[in-house]
Amino acid sequence: ANQLEPIPESSQIPENKVPGCLSTVFVDGTAKYSDNGQDVLIYFRGDSDGLLTKGLVALLVRGLSGNTAESIQKIDPAFIQKAG
């Protein structure tokens, strides 16, 4: 979590704030074409003021960034529980 790139203040907007969380959590995504120009890949940035939630944000940012929207949608959210 400490190696998570901070999210710029310009991305700390209400649309990027995760609702229903006691900690303040922001997540932003950017779509970019892959090197071959055929796929659109999603890259996430995020941050939190809480240590535990910052760790979860780091897990999701690192695990999901660089994937297509289709592959992200296929991920079973239960993996978070399995990760501990």
N, CA, C and O atoms as a CHARMM CRD file, in Angstrom:
* protein
*
  336
    1    1 ALA  N      0.82300  -1.20400   0.00000 PROA 1      0.00000
    2    1 ALA  CA     0.00000   0.00000   0.00000 PROA 1      0.00000
    3    1 ALA  C      0.86000   1.25900   0.00000 PROA 1      0.00000
    4    1 ALA  O      0.47000   2.28100  -0.56500 PROA 1      0.00000
    5    2 ASN  N      2.03100   1.18600   0.63400 PROA 2      0.00000
    6    2 ASN  CA     2.89900   2.36200   0.69700 PROA 2      0.00000
    7    2 ASN  C      3.50500   2.70900  -0.65400 PROA 2      0.00000
    8    2 ASN  O      3.94700   3.83900  -0.86000 PROA 2      0.00000
    9    3 GLN  N      3.53200   1.75300  -1.57600 PROA 3      0.00000
   10    3 GLN  CA     4.08600   1.99600  -2.90400 PROA 3      0.00000
   11    3 GLN  C      3.02300   2.46100  -3.89500 PROA 3      0.00000
   12    3 GLN  O      3.32700   2.68300  -5.06700 PROA 3      0.00000
   13    4 LEU  N      1.80300   2.60700  -3.44500 PROA 4      0.00000
   14    4 LEU  CA     0.70800   3.04400  -4.30400 PROA 4      0.00000
   15    4 LEU  C      0.93200   4.49400  -4.72300 PROA 4      0.00000
   16    4 LEU  O      1.14400   5.37400  -3.88800 PROA 4      0.00000
   17    5 GLU  N      0.88000   4.72100  -6.02700 PROA 5      0.00000
   18    5 GLU  CA     1.05000   6.08300  -6.53200 PROA 5      0.00000
   19    5 GLU  C     -0.12300   6.94000  -6.07200 PROA 5      0.00000
   20    5 GLU  O     -1.27600   6.55200  -6.26100 PROA 5      0.00000
   21    6 PRO  N      0.14700   8.09100  -5.47300 PROA 6      0.00000
   22    6 PRO  CA    -0.95900   8.91800  -4.97500 PROA 6      0.00000
   23    6 PRO  C     -1.83800   9.40600  -6.12300 PROA 6      0.00000
   24    6 PRO  O     -1.35800   9.68500  -7.22200 PROA 6      0.00000
   25    7 ILE  N     -3.10400   9.49900  -5.84900 PROA 7      0.00000
   26    7 ILE  CA    -4.04900   9.99700  -6.84500 PROA 7      0.00000
   27    7 ILE  C     -3.99400  11.52700  -6.81000 PROA 7      0.00000
   28    7 ILE  O     -4.03200  12.11900  -5.73200 PROA 7      0.00000
   29    8 PRO  N     -3.90600  12.16800  -7.97300 PROA 8      0.00000
   30    8 PRO  CA    -3.81700  13.63300  -7.96900 PROA 8      0.00000
   31    8 PRO  C     -5.07700  14.28000  -7.39600 PROA 8      0.00000
   32    8 PRO  O     -6.16400  13.70600  -7.44400 PROA 8      0.00000
   33    9 GLU  N     -4.91100  15.47100  -6.85900 PROA 9      0.00000
   34    9 GLU  CA    -6.06600  16.18400  -6.29300 PROA 9      0.00000
   35    9 GLU  C     -7.15900  16.39800  -7.32800 PROA 9      0.00000
   36    9 GLU  O     -8.34100  16.42400  -6.98600 PROA 9      0.00000
   37   10 SER  N     -6.77400  16.55200  -8.59200 PROA 10     0.00000
   38   10 SER  CA    -7.76000  16.77300  -9.65300 PROA 10     0.00000
   39   10 SER  C     -8.68000  15.56500  -9.84000 PROA 10     0.00000
   40   10 SER  O     -9.76600  15.69200 -10.40500 PROA 10     0.00000
   41   11 SER  N     -8.24600  14.39300  -9.36500 PROA 11     0.00000
   42   11 SER  CA    -9.07200  13.18500  -9.45700 PROA 11     0.00000
   43   11 SER  C     -9.84100  12.90600  -8.17300 PROA 11     0.00000
   44   11 SER  O    -10.65100  11.98000  -8.12300 PROA 11     0.00000
   45   12 GLN  N     -9.59300  13.70300  -7.13200 PROA 12     0.00000
   46   12 GLN  CA   -10.30400  13.52300  -5.86200 PROA 12     0.00000
   47   12 GLN  C    -11.59900  14.33200  -5.90500 PROA 12     0.00000
   48   12 GLN  O    -11.76300  15.34100  -5.21900 PROA 12     0.00000
   49   13 ILE  N    -12.50200  13.84200  -6.74000 PROA 13     0.00000
   50   13 ILE  CA   -13.78100  14.51800  -6.97200 PROA 13     0.00000
   51   13 ILE  C    -14.91900  13.59100  -6.51300 PROA 13     0.00000
   52   13 ILE  O    -14.71400  12.38400  -6.38600 PROA 13     0.00000
   53   14 PRO  N    -16.09400  14.13700  -6.26800 PROA 14     0.00000
   54   14 PRO  CA   -17.19500  13.30000  -5.77700 PROA 14     0.00000
   55   14 PRO  C    -17.49500  12.09000  -6.66400 PROA 14     0.00000
   56   14 PRO  O    -17.87500  11.03700  -6.15200 PROA 14     0.00000
   57   15 GLU  N    -17.33000  12.21900  -7.97900 PROA 15     0.00000
   58   15 GLU  CA   -17.61100  11.10300  -8.89200 PROA 15     0.00000
   59   15 GLU  C    -16.64700   9.93200  -8.69600 PROA 15     0.00000
   60   15 GLU  O    -16.97800   8.80000  -9.04700 PROA 15     0.00000
   61   16 ASN  N    -15.46500  10.18900  -8.14500 PROA 16     0.00000
   62   16 ASN  CA   -14.46400   9.14100  -7.93400 PROA 16     0.00000
   63   16 ASN  C    -14.41100   8.64400  -6.49300 PROA 16     0.00000
   64   16 ASN  O    -13.62200   7.75500  -6.17000 PROA 16     0.00000
   65   17 LYS  N    -15.24700   9.21400  -5.62900 PROA 17     0.00000
   66   17 LYS  CA   -15.25800   8.80200  -4.22400 PROA 17     0.00000
   67   17 LYS  C    -16.10900   7.54300  -4.07300 PROA 17     0.00000
   68   17 LYS  O    -17.21900   7.45900  -4.59800 PROA 17     0.00000
   69   18 VAL  N    -15.56500   6.56600  -3.34400 PROA 18     0.00000
   70   18 VAL  CA   -16.27500   5.31400  -3.11400 PROA 18     0.00000
   71   18 VAL  C    -17.33000   5.55400  -2.04200 PROA 18     0.00000
   72   18 VAL  O    -16.99300   5.93400  -0.92000 PROA 18     0.00000
   73   19 PRO  N    -18.61200   5.33600  -2.37100 PROA 19     0.00000
   74   19 PRO  CA   -19.67300   5.60500  -1.39000 PROA 19     0.00000
   75   19 PRO  C    -19.76900   4.50700  -0.33300 PROA 19     0.00000
   76   19 PRO  O    -19.39700   3.35800  -0.57300 PROA 19     0.00000
   77   20 GLY  N    -20.27100   4.88200   0.82700 PROA 20     0.00000
   78   20 GLY  CA   -20.55900   3.92100   1.88100 PROA 20     0.00000
   79   20 GLY  C    -19.35200   3.41000   2.63900 PROA 20     0.00000
   80   20 GLY  O    -19.45100   2.40000   3.33500 PROA 20     0.00000
   81   21 CYS  N    -18.23900   4.06200   2.52700 PROA 21     0.00000
   82   21 CYS  CA   -17.01500   3.63700   3.21200 PROA 21     0.00000
   83   21 CYS  C    -16.71400   4.62700   4.33100 PROA 21     0.00000
   84   21 CYS  O    -16.82400   5.83600   4.12900 PROA 21     0.00000
   85   22 LEU  N    -16.33700   4.13300   5.50300 PROA 22     0.00000
   86   22 LEU  CA   -16.00400   5.02200   6.60800 PROA 22     0.00000
   87   22 LEU  C    -14.74100   5.82100   6.32800 PROA 22     0.00000
   88   22 LEU  O    -14.62300   6.97700   6.73600 PROA 22     0.00000
   89   23 SER  N    -13.78500   5.18800   5.62000 PROA 23     0.00000
   90   23 SER  CA   -12.57900   5.90100   5.20300 PROA 23     0.00000
   91   23 SER  C    -12.89100   6.67600   3.92300 PROA 23     0.00000
   92   23 SER  O    -13.84800   6.36200   3.21500 PROA 23     0.00000
   93   24 THR  N    -12.08700   7.67400   3.64100 PROA 24     0.00000
   94   24 THR  CA   -12.22300   8.39500   2.38300 PROA 24     0.00000
   95   24 THR  C    -11.41000   7.64700   1.33300 PROA 24     0.00000
   96   24 THR  O    -10.19300   7.51100   1.45900 PROA 24     0.00000
   97   25 VAL  N    -12.09300   7.16100   0.29100 PROA 25     0.00000
   98   25 VAL  CA   -11.46200   6.35600  -0.75400 PROA 25     0.00000
   99   25 VAL  C    -11.82600   6.94900  -2.10700 PROA 25     0.00000
  100   25 VAL  O    -12.99600   7.19900  -2.39900 PROA 25     0.00000
  101   26 PHE  N    -10.80300   7.16900  -2.92800 PROA 26     0.00000
  102   26 PHE  CA   -11.00700   7.63400  -4.29500 PROA 26     0.00000
  103   26 PHE  C    -10.40400   6.61700  -5.25000 PROA 26     0.00000
  104   26 PHE  O     -9.31000   6.10500  -5.01000 PROA 26     0.00000
  105   27 VAL  N    -11.12400   6.32100  -6.34600 PROA 27     0.00000
  106   27 VAL  CA   -10.62800   5.44400  -7.39600 PROA 27     0.00000
  107   27 VAL  C    -10.95800   6.10000  -8.72900 PROA 27     0.00000
  108   27 VAL  O    -12.08500   6.53900  -8.95900 PROA 27     0.00000
  109   28 ASP  N     -9.95800   6.16000  -9.60300 PROA 28     0.00000
  110   28 ASP  CA   -10.13000   6.75400 -10.92900 PROA 28     0.00000
  111   28 ASP  C     -9.60400   5.77900 -11.96400 PROA 28     0.00000
  112   28 ASP  O     -8.65000   5.04700 -11.70200 PROA 28     0.00000
  113   29 GLY  N    -10.20900   5.76200 -13.12100 PROA 29     0.00000
  114   29 GLY  CA    -9.78100   4.86800 -14.19000 PROA 29     0.00000
  115   29 GLY  C     -9.54000   5.61700 -15.48000 PROA 29     0.00000
  116   29 GLY  O    -10.18500   6.62600 -15.76200 PROA 29     0.00000
  117   30 THR  N     -8.59900   5.10800 -16.26300 PROA 30     0.00000
  118   30 THR  CA    -8.27100   5.67000 -17.56500 PROA 30     0.00000
  119   30 THR  C     -8.21500   4.53600 -18.57400 PROA 30     0.00000
  120   30 THR  O     -7.64300   3.48100 -18.29900 PROA 30     0.00000
  121   31 ALA  N     -8.80000   4.74900 -19.72600 PROA 31     0.00000
  122   31 ALA  CA    -8.76700   3.75500 -20.79900 PROA 31     0.00000
  123   31 ALA  C     -7.70700   4.15400 -21.81600 PROA 31     0.00000
  124   31 ALA  O     -7.63100   5.30800 -22.23900 PROA 31     0.00000
  125   32 LYS  N     -6.87700   3.16300 -22.20500 PROA 32     0.00000
  126   32 LYS  CA    -5.82000   3.39300 -23.19700 PROA 32     0.00000
  127   32 LYS  C     -5.78900   2.20900 -24.14900 PROA 32     0.00000
  128   32 LYS  O     -6.07800   1.07600 -23.76300 PROA 32     0.00000
  129   33 TYR  N     -5.43300   2.48700 -25.40100 PROA 33     0.00000
  130   33 TYR  CA    -5.26800   1.39300 -26.35500 PROA 33     0.00000
  131   33 TYR  C     -4.01800   0.58900 -26.02100 PROA 33     0.00000
  132   33 TYR  O     -3.01300   1.13800 -25.56700 PROA 33     0.00000
  133   34 SER  N     -4.09500  -0.72500 -26.25300 PROA 34     0.00000
  134   34 SER  CA    -2.93200  -1.58700 -26.05900 PROA 34     0.00000
  135   34 SER  C     -1.88300  -1.26600 -27.11200 PROA 34     0.00000
  136   34 SER  O     -2.14800  -0.52500 -28.05800 PROA 34     0.00000
  137   35 ASP  N     -0.69300  -1.82600 -26.94400 PROA 35     0.00000
  138   35 ASP  CA     0.39500  -1.57600 -27.89400 PROA 35     0.00000
  139   35 ASP  C      0.03300  -1.98500 -29.31400 PROA 35     0.00000
  140   35 ASP  O      0.47700  -1.35700 -30.27600 PROA 35     0.00000
  141   36 ASN  N     -0.78200  -3.04800 -29.45000 PROA 36     0.00000
  142   36 ASN  CA    -1.17500  -3.47600 -30.78700 PROA 36     0.00000
  143   36 ASN  C     -2.35400  -2.67300 -31.33800 PROA 36     0.00000
  144   36 ASN  O     -2.74000  -2.84000 -32.49500 PROA 36     0.00000
  145   37 GLY  N     -2.92000  -1.80400 -30.50400 PROA 37     0.00000
  146   37 GLY  CA    -4.01300  -0.94100 -30.93200 PROA 37     0.00000
  147   37 GLY  C     -5.35100  -1.63100 -31.09400 PROA 37     0.00000
  148   37 GLY  O     -6.30800  -1.02300 -31.57500 PROA 37     0.00000
  149   38 GLN  N     -5.43200  -2.88700 -30.70200 PROA 38     0.00000
  150   38 GLN  CA    -6.67900  -3.64000 -30.89100 PROA 38     0.00000
  151   38 GLN  C     -7.54100  -3.70000 -29.64300 PROA 38     0.00000
  152   38 GLN  O     -8.75900  -3.85100 -29.73500 PROA 38     0.00000
  153   39 ASP  N     -6.92700  -3.58500 -28.49100 PROA 39     0.00000
  154   39 ASP  CA    -7.66800  -3.69900 -27.23600 PROA 39     0.00000
  155   39 ASP  C     -7.62800  -2.38300 -26.47700 PROA 39     0.00000
  156   39 ASP  O     -6.66000  -1.62700 -26.55500 PROA 39     0.00000
  157   40 VAL  N     -8.69900  -2.12900 -25.74300 PROA 40     0.00000
  158   40 VAL  CA    -8.72100  -0.98200 -24.84100 PROA 40     0.00000
  159   40 VAL  C     -8.48200  -1.51900 -23.43700 PROA 40     0.00000
  160   40 VAL  O     -9.23200  -2.35900 -22.93900 PROA 40     0.00000
  161   41 LEU  N     -7.42600  -1.02000 -22.81100 PROA 41     0.00000
  162   41 LEU  CA    -7.05500  -1.46900 -21.47300 PROA 41     0.00000
  163   41 LEU  C     -7.39800  -0.39200 -20.44700 PROA 41     0.00000
  164   41 LEU  O     -7.27300   0.80200 -20.71700 PROA 41     0.00000
  165   42 ILE  N     -7.82500  -0.82800 -19.28200 PROA 42     0.00000
  166   42 ILE  CA    -8.21900   0.07800 -18.20900 PROA 42     0.00000
  167   42 ILE  C     -7.08000   0.13500 -17.17800 PROA 42     0.00000
  168   42 ILE  O     -6.54600  -0.89300 -16.76300 PROA 42     0.00000
  169   43 TYR  N     -6.73200   1.34000 -16.78500 PROA 43     0.00000
  170   43 TYR  CA    -5.70800   1.55600 -15.75100 PROA 43     0.00000
  171   43 TYR  C     -6.33100   2.35400 -14.62000 PROA 43     0.00000
  172   43 TYR  O     -6.95800   3.38900 -14.84300 PROA 43     0.00000
  173   44 PHE  N     -6.14900   1.85900 -13.40300 PROA 44     0.00000
  174   44 PHE  CA    -6.74400   2.47500 -12.23000 PROA 44     0.00000
  175   44 PHE  C     -5.69800   3.17500 -11.37700 PROA 44     0.00000
  176   44 PHE  O     -4.52900   2.78900 -11.34300 PROA 44     0.00000
  177   45 ARG  N     -6.15200   4.21700 -10.68900 PROA 45     0.00000
  178   45 ARG  CA    -5.38600   4.89000  -9.63700 PROA 45     0.00000
  179   45 ARG  C     -6.33300   5.01900  -8.45600 PROA 45     0.00000
  180   45 ARG  O     -7.54600   5.12700  -8.63500 PROA 45     0.00000
  181   46 GLY  N     -5.79300   5.00900  -7.27600 PROA 46     0.00000
  182   46 GLY  CA    -6.65400   5.14500  -6.11100 PROA 46     0.00000
  183   46 GLY  C     -5.86400   5.47700  -4.87100 PROA 46     0.00000
  184   46 GLY  O     -4.64000   5.35200  -4.83300 PROA 46     0.00000
  185   47 ASP  N     -6.59100   5.90200  -3.85800 PROA 47     0.00000
  186   47 ASP  CA    -5.95800   6.23500  -2.58300 PROA 47     0.00000
  187   47 ASP  C     -7.01300   6.24300  -1.49700 PROA 47     0.00000
  188   47 ASP  O     -8.20600   6.36000  -1.77300 PROA 47     0.00000
  189   48 SER  N     -6.56800   6.11900  -0.27700 PROA 48     0.00000
  190   48 SER  CA    -7.45300   6.14500   0.88300 PROA 48     0.00000
  191   48 SER  C     -6.70500   6.74000   2.05800 PROA 48     0.00000
  192   48 SER  O     -5.47700   6.68900   2.12400 PROA 48     0.00000
  193   49 ASP  N     -7.46200   7.30200   2.98400 PROA 49     0.00000
  194   49 ASP  CA    -6.84100   7.82500   4.20100 PROA 49     0.00000
  195   49 ASP  C     -6.72800   6.76000   5.28600 PROA 49     0.00000
  196   49 ASP  O     -6.12100   7.00700   6.32800 PROA 49     0.00000
  197   50 GLY  N     -7.29900   5.58900   5.06100 PROA 50     0.00000
  198   50 GLY  CA    -7.20700   4.48700   6.01500 PROA 50     0.00000
  199   50 GLY  C     -6.20200   3.45000   5.55400 PROA 50     0.00000
  200   50 GLY  O     -6.13200   3.15100   4.36200 PROA 50     0.00000
  201   51 LEU  N     -5.43300   2.90300   6.45500 PROA 51     0.00000
  202   51 LEU  CA    -4.38000   1.95900   6.09700 PROA 51     0.00000
  203   51 LEU  C     -4.94800   0.67600   5.49100 PROA 51     0.00000
  204   51 LEU  O     -4.44900   0.20900   4.46700 PROA 51     0.00000
  205   52 LEU  N     -5.97900   0.10100   6.10200 PROA 52     0.00000
  206   52 LEU  CA    -6.56500  -1.13700   5.58100 PROA 52     0.00000
  207   52 LEU  C     -7.18500  -0.90800   4.21200 PROA 52     0.00000
  208   52 LEU  O     -6.95200  -1.68600   3.28700 PROA 52     0.00000
  209   53 THR  N     -7.97100   0.15300   4.07500 PROA 53     0.00000
  210   53 THR  CA    -8.60300   0.41800   2.78100 PROA 53     0.00000
  211   53 THR  C     -7.56900   0.79700   1.72600 PROA 53     0.00000
  212   53 THR  O     -7.75400   0.49800   0.54600 PROA 53     0.00000
  213   54 LYS  N     -6.49500   1.44300   2.13100 PROA 54     0.00000
  214   54 LYS  CA    -5.42000   1.76600   1.18600 PROA 54     0.00000
  215   54 LYS  C     -4.80300   0.47200   0.65200 PROA 54     0.00000
  216   54 LYS  O     -4.47100   0.38600  -0.53000 PROA 54     0.00000
  217   55 GLY  N     -4.65100  -0.52300   1.51000 PROA 55     0.00000
  218   55 GLY  CA    -4.13600  -1.82100   1.07800 PROA 55     0.00000
  219   55 GLY  C     -5.07500  -2.51000   0.10600 PROA 55     0.00000
  220   55 GLY  O     -4.62800  -3.10200  -0.87600 PROA 55     0.00000
  221   56 LEU  N     -6.37900  -2.43800   0.37000 PROA 56     0.00000
  222   56 LEU  CA    -7.35900  -3.02000  -0.54700 PROA 56     0.00000
  223   56 LEU  C     -7.36200  -2.29200  -1.88400 PROA 56     0.00000
  224   56 LEU  O     -7.46300  -2.92000  -2.93800 PROA 56     0.00000
  225   57 VAL  N     -7.25200  -0.97300  -1.83900 PROA 57     0.00000
  226   57 VAL  CA    -7.18200  -0.19600  -3.07700 PROA 57     0.00000
  227   57 VAL  C     -5.93900  -0.60200  -3.87100 PROA 57     0.00000
  228   57 VAL  O     -6.01000  -0.77400  -5.08800 PROA 57     0.00000
  229   58 ALA  N     -4.80800  -0.75500  -3.19200 PROA 58     0.00000
  230   58 ALA  CA    -3.57400  -1.15200  -3.87000 PROA 58     0.00000
  231   58 ALA  C     -3.72800  -2.53100  -4.51800 PROA 58     0.00000
  232   58 ALA  O     -3.26500  -2.74600  -5.63900 PROA 58     0.00000
  233   59 LEU  N     -4.36900  -3.45300  -3.82300 PROA 59     0.00000
  234   59 LEU  CA    -4.60900  -4.79100  -4.36000 PROA 59     0.00000
  235   59 LEU  C     -5.44700  -4.70700  -5.63400 PROA 59     0.00000
  236   59 LEU  O     -5.12900  -5.35400  -6.63200 PROA 59     0.00000
  237   60 LEU  N     -6.50000  -3.92400  -5.60000 PROA 60     0.00000
  238   60 LEU  CA    -7.36900  -3.80700  -6.76600 PROA 60     0.00000
  239   60 LEU  C     -6.69200  -3.06000  -7.91200 PROA 60     0.00000
  240   60 LEU  O     -6.81900  -3.46200  -9.06900 PROA 60     0.00000
  241   61 VAL  N     -5.97400  -1.97600  -7.60500 PROA 61     0.00000
  242   61 VAL  CA    -5.29000  -1.19800  -8.64400 PROA 61     0.00000
  243   61 VAL  C     -4.25500  -2.07100  -9.34200 PROA 61     0.00000
  244   61 VAL  O     -4.19800  -2.10900 -10.57100 PROA 61     0.00000
  245   62 ARG  N     -3.44800  -2.76300  -8.57000 PROA 62     0.00000
  246   62 ARG  CA    -2.40300  -3.60100  -9.16700 PROA 62     0.00000
  247   62 ARG  C     -2.98400  -4.81800  -9.87600 PROA 62     0.00000
  248   62 ARG  O     -2.47400  -5.24100 -10.91400 PROA 62     0.00000
  249   63 GLY  N     -4.04400  -5.37500  -9.31800 PROA 63     0.00000
  250   63 GLY  CA    -4.62100  -6.58400  -9.89900 PROA 63     0.00000
  251   63 GLY  C     -5.46700  -6.35700 -11.12500 PROA 63     0.00000
  252   63 GLY  O     -5.56200  -7.23100 -11.98700 PROA 63     0.00000
  253   64 LEU  N     -6.08300  -5.19700 -11.21800 PROA 64     0.00000
  254   64 LEU  CA    -7.01900  -4.95700 -12.32100 PROA 64     0.00000
  255   64 LEU  C     -6.46000  -4.06700 -13.42000 PROA 64     0.00000
  256   64 LEU  O     -6.90700  -4.16200 -14.56300 PROA 64     0.00000
  257   65 SER  N     -5.50900  -3.21400 -13.11500 PROA 65     0.00000
  258   65 SER  CA    -4.96800  -2.30400 -14.12300 PROA 65     0.00000
  259   65 SER  C     -4.30400  -3.08300 -15.24700 PROA 65     0.00000
  260   65 SER  O     -3.63100  -4.08900 -15.01900 PROA 65     0.00000
  261   66 GLY  N     -4.51000  -2.59200 -16.47400 PROA 66     0.00000
  262   66 GLY  CA    -3.91000  -3.22200 -17.64500 PROA 66     0.00000
  263   66 GLY  C     -4.75400  -4.32300 -18.25100 PROA 66     0.00000
  264   66 GLY  O     -4.30300  -5.02700 -19.15500 PROA 66     0.00000
  265   67 ASN  N     -5.97300  -4.47900 -17.76500 PROA 67     0.00000
  266   67 ASN  CA    -6.89800  -5.47500 -18.30300 PROA 67     0.00000
  267   67 ASN  C     -7.99400  -4.80200 -19.11100 PROA 67     0.00000
  268   67 ASN  O     -8.23500  -3.60200 -18.98300 PROA 67     0.00000
  269   68 THR  N     -8.64600  -5.58700 -19.93600 PROA 68     0.00000
  270   68 THR  CA    -9.79900  -5.07000 -20.67500 PROA 68     0.00000
  271   68 THR  C    -11.01300  -5.04100 -19.74600 PROA 68     0.00000
  272   68 THR  O    -11.04600  -5.73000 -18.72600 PROA 68     0.00000
  273   69 ALA  N    -11.99300  -4.24700 -20.10900 PROA 69     0.00000
  274   69 ALA  CA   -13.22500  -4.18300 -19.31800 PROA 69     0.00000
  275   69 ALA  C    -13.89100  -5.55600 -19.26200 PROA 69     0.00000
  276   69 ALA  O    -14.44400  -5.94200 -18.23200 PROA 69     0.00000
  277   70 GLU  N    -13.83600  -6.28800 -20.36700 PROA 70     0.00000
  278   70 GLU  CA   -14.44700  -7.61500 -20.41800 PROA 70     0.00000
  279   70 GLU  C    -13.79100  -8.57400 -19.43700 PROA 70     0.00000
  280   70 GLU  O    -14.48200  -9.32500 -18.74900 PROA 70     0.00000
  281   71 SER  N    -12.45600  -8.55800 -19.36400 PROA 71     0.00000
  282   71 SER  CA   -11.78100  -9.46600 -18.43700 PROA 71     0.00000
  283   71 SER  C    -12.01000  -9.05200 -16.98100 PROA 71     0.00000
  284   71 SER  O    -12.09800  -9.91000 -16.10300 PROA 71     0.00000
  285   72 ILE  N    -12.10500  -7.76000 -16.72100 PROA 72     0.00000
  286   72 ILE  CA   -12.38400  -7.28300 -15.36400 PROA 72     0.00000
  287   72 ILE  C    -13.77100  -7.73200 -14.91900 PROA 72     0.00000
  288   72 ILE  O    -13.96000  -8.12700 -13.76800 PROA 72     0.00000
  289   73 GLN  N    -14.74200  -7.67100 -15.82900 PROA 73     0.00000
  290   73 GLN  CA   -16.10800  -8.06900 -15.49000 PROA 73     0.00000
  291   73 GLN  C    -16.22300  -9.56000 -15.19100 PROA 73     0.00000
  292   73 GLN  O    -17.15700  -9.97600 -14.50400 PROA 73     0.00000
  293   74 LYS  N    -15.30500 -10.36300 -15.68500 PROA 74     0.00000
  294   74 LYS  CA   -15.34200 -11.81000 -15.46300 PROA 74     0.00000
  295   74 LYS  C    -14.74000 -12.22400 -14.12000 PROA 74     0.00000
  296   74 LYS  O    -14.87600 -13.38100 -13.72000 PROA 74     0.00000
  297   75 ILE  N    -14.08700 -11.31300 -13.42700 PROA 75     0.00000
  298   75 ILE  CA   -13.43400 -11.64600 -12.16000 PROA 75     0.00000
  299   75 ILE  C    -14.47800 -11.84400 -11.06400 PROA 75     0.00000
  300   75 ILE  O    -15.37000 -11.01600 -10.88100 PROA 75     0.00000
  301   76 ASP  N    -14.35300 -12.93800 -10.35000 PROA 76     0.00000
  302   76 ASP  CA   -15.25100 -13.23500  -9.23400 PROA 76     0.00000
  303   76 ASP  C    -14.81600 -12.40500  -8.02600 PROA 76     0.00000
  304   76 ASP  O    -13.69300 -12.56900  -7.54900 PROA 76     0.00000
  305   77 PRO  N    -15.68400 -11.51200  -7.51700 PROA 77     0.00000
  306   77 PRO  CA   -15.29800 -10.67500  -6.38600 PROA 77     0.00000
  307   77 PRO  C    -14.94600 -11.46700  -5.12400 PROA 77     0.00000
  308   77 PRO  O    -14.38400 -10.90200  -4.18600 PROA 77     0.00000
  309   78 ALA  N    -15.26100 -12.74100  -5.08600 PROA 78     0.00000
  310   78 ALA  CA   -14.94700 -13.55500  -3.91000 PROA 78     0.00000
  311   78 ALA  C    -13.44900 -13.71300  -3.71500 PROA 78     0.00000
  312   78 ALA  O    -13.01100 -14.15500  -2.65300 PROA 78     0.00000
  313   79 PHE  N    -12.63800 -13.35400  -4.74100 PROA 79     0.00000
  314   79 PHE  CA   -11.19100 -13.48100  -4.58400 PROA 79     0.00000
  315   79 PHE  C    -10.69000 -12.59600  -3.43500 PROA 79     0.00000
  316   79 PHE  O     -9.66500 -12.89800  -2.82300 PROA 79     0.00000
  317   80 ILE  N    -11.40000 -11.51900  -3.14500 PROA 80     0.00000
  318   80 ILE  CA   -10.98100 -10.62200  -2.05800 PROA 80     0.00000
  319   80 ILE  C    -11.05600 -11.37000  -0.72500 PROA 80     0.00000
  320   80 ILE  O    -10.15600 -11.26500   0.10800 PROA 80     0.00000
  321   81 GLN  N    -12.13900 -12.12600  -0.53600 PROA 81     0.00000
  322   81 GLN  CA   -12.27300 -12.89800   0.70000 PROA 81     0.00000
  323   81 GLN  C    -11.20700 -13.98600   0.77900 PROA 81     0.00000
  324   81 GLN  O    -10.69100 -14.28000   1.85700 PROA 81     0.00000
  325   82 LYS  N    -10.88300 -14.57600  -0.35800 PROA 82     0.00000
  326   82 LYS  CA    -9.86700 -15.64300  -0.37700 PROA 82     0.00000
  327   82 LYS  C     -8.47800 -15.08900  -0.09500 PROA 82     0.00000
  328   82 LYS  O     -7.61400 -15.79700   0.42300 PROA 82     0.00000
  329   83 ALA  N     -8.26300 -13.80900  -0.43900 PROA 83     0.00000
  330   83 ALA  CA    -6.95200 -13.19100  -0.21200 PROA 83     0.00000
  331   83 ALA  C     -6.70300 -12.90500   1.26900 PROA 83     0.00000
  332   83 ALA  O     -5.57400 -12.62700   1.67300 PROA 83     0.00000
  333   84 GLY  N     -7.75200 -12.97300   2.06400 PROA 84     0.00000
  334   84 GLY  CA    -7.58800 -12.78300   3.50200 PROA 84     0.00000
  335   84 GLY  C     -8.01600 -11.44600   3.90900 PROA 84     0.00000
  336   84 GLY  O     -7.94800 -11.11000   5.09200 PROA 84     0.00000
